[in-house]
Amino acid sequence: MALPLLNTVILLSSGATVTWAHDGFFTEYSRDVSNGLTYTIVYGLFFTAFQKFEYDNATFSINDSVYGSIFYMTTGFHGLHVFVGTVFLIVCLLRHNYGHFAVEHHIGFICAV
């Protein structure tokens, strides 16, 4: 129960840090955008690593029961969602560092969020 709870805390924290980064655009604090995106990316990587650890140490498989099938299907799609979102946010951080975003022009970031 500890690992799923930890992953839930990580996901909630990543929501807070990505909101911090988004607010940084409107206050024009570039450091807030960079820090918020960096923390969110780290949270995404930790979540993905912990999910892999959970899969590796599970006492059941996808073939064991309906529970195993549903568990791996739902958590697998969610893990894929987090992984792809993390990659998008890495691209956004790089674009931000190269000055591609502005207060009135950051649709790529909005779409990634």
N, C-alpha and C positions, 0 to 999 in steps of 0.2 A: 504494500500500500504506500510505502514511502516514496518510491520512484514515480508513480503516477501523480502523487501530490506535488512532488518537486517539479515535474514537467508542467503541471498546471500553474504553479507559481512562476515558473520561467515564462510561460506564455502570457500571463497577466502582466508581468514586468516588461515584456517586450512591447506590449500594447502601450504601456506608459512611456517607454523610451522613444517609440516611433512617434507618439503624439508630441513629445518634447522636441523631436527633430522637426516635425511639421510646424510647430509654433515658432521655431527658430527662423523659418522663412519669413514669417510676418513681422517679427521683431528685428529682422535683418541681423541676427546674431549668427554668423557663420560657424562659430565654435559650437553653438548649441546644435546646429544641424549635423555637424561632423560627429560630435560626441553621441548624440542620440542615435544616429545611424550605426555608429560603431558598436554601441552597447546592444542595439537590436540585432545586429548581425551576429555578435558573440552569443546572445541568447538563442538565436536560431540554430547556430552550430552546436551549442550545448544540448538543445532539445533533440536534435537529430542524433547526436552521439548517445544520449541517454535512451532514446527509443531503440537504437540498434542494440544497446546493451540489454534492454528489456527483452527484445526478440531473441537474442542469443541465450538468455537464461530462463526463458519461459519453460514451464513444465508441460506444455501442450503444444501441438502443432496445428497447422491449418487443416490437416486431414483427420484430426481426432474427433471433432464434434461440430455441431452447428455453432456453438460458442466460439471455437477456434476459428472457424471460417469467418464469422462476423467480426470477431476481434481483429484478425489480421487484415480483413478487407477495409474496415473503417479506419483503424489506426494507420494502415498503410497509405490510404488515400490522404489522410490528414498529414502524415509525415511527408508525403510527396508535395503537398500544398506548402508546408513550412519550408522544405528544401528549395522549391522553386521561388518562393517569396524571398528567401535569404539571398539567392543568386540575384534576383531583381534588385534587392536593396544594396548589394555589393556594387552593381552597375550604377545605381543612383549615387552611392558615395563617391565612386570614381568620377562620375559626371559633375557632381557638386565640387569636388576638388579641382576640376578643370574649368570651373566657372560656367557650366552650361545651364544652370538654373538661376532664376531671379524671382523676386516676390510675385511678379505678375506672370511668370512663365516657368512653371514647374510641373506640368501635366504628367511627365514621365514618372515623377516621384509620387504624385497622387495615384496614378494607375498601379504602381508597385505596392503602395500601402493598401 
